[in-house]
C-alpha cells in the first residue's frame, strides 16, 4: 500500500497509524507532534484505531518558530 | 517623588495578559538570542507556528524546548498562528492542529489573499473566524484597517482584531495612521493590536499613543543588530506610548499658540488680523 507521508509517497507494510508512527521513529516524540490524516486532526488516543488505506495522506507536524 | 507607572497587564477574553508588547519567535540569529530578547521584552504573547517535521526534527528541536522554558519563566502566553494559509479551510485545519499541539485555544488567524503583500483575504478570514469562534477558539485575526471588516470580525465573536501597520516584515510603520485613528475612534470598546509592519520603537509608540491596546512584531527585534537591546527599546516605547495615551494627548491645532503669557510685556506689538 502507498501512503503520502508529509508530502512524499511511501510504500508501507504496516496497517495502522500507530504502527506507521512507530516505524518512522515518532514513538519517542509522543506529545510533541500532531497528526492529520486526509486533512483531519487525529487525536493521540485514536492512533491505534486508525487503519491505513491506500492513497491516504498523513501529515505529522511539530512546533516551530513563527511571527 | 511620584514615579509614573503604567499597568503592563491587560485583560483580554477574561484572561490576564502579561504585557502590551507581543513578540514573534522567528528570524533570530540563534535560539539563545531569541530567549534573551523574549526575557528582555517580557511580552504578553509569543507567536509560534507548526509545520511538517520528521521524527529527528522533533527530537532535536532545541528552539522549541527553549521557547517553552522562556515563556513559562516570563509568563508570556503562546499564540499559535495560521501563517501560510490562503483559504478558510486551510486556516481552520491549521488552528485545529495548533490547539492540539500547543494546548491553547488562542489563535492568531492569518488567511492571506496576496502572496506579494501578504495582505489578508477578508472574505476567507471572516469565514474562518466564524467557524473557529463556533469551535471555542479565542480568535485574534490579522486584518487590514478596513472598518467594516473589523466590525464584522468582532460581530463574529473575535476577542480582538489585529490590523496591520504595514505589510509583514516591511518595517514601514503605520502607513495609514488616519485610517487607524478612525478605526480606534469608531470601535472604542474593541481590543485592537497593531500587527505587522513595525520597524522602529517610535512606530510602536505611535500605535500606543493612538490608543491601540498592544502591538505585535517580530522582524524589527529579531533582525536588529542587537536583538536583546532592541527588545528592551520596544518594551520602553510601548510602555511610554501607553502612558502617554492614558495621560491624554493634547489636541493638535493648525496655528501656533504661545505657551508663555504675552500679558505684561514692557512693549506693545500690533497684531495682524
Interface residues (C-beta under 8 A of the other chain):
Chain A: X6 X7 X24 X25 X26 X28 X29 X32 X33 X34 X36 X39 X40 X41 X43 X59 X60 X61 X62 X63 X64 X65 X66 X67
Chain B: X24 X25 X26 X27 X28 X34 X47 X48 X49 X50 X51 X52 X53 X54 X55 X56 X57 X58 X59 X61 X63 X64 X67 X80 X81 X83 X89 X93 X96 X97 X100 X101 X102 X168 X169 X218 X219
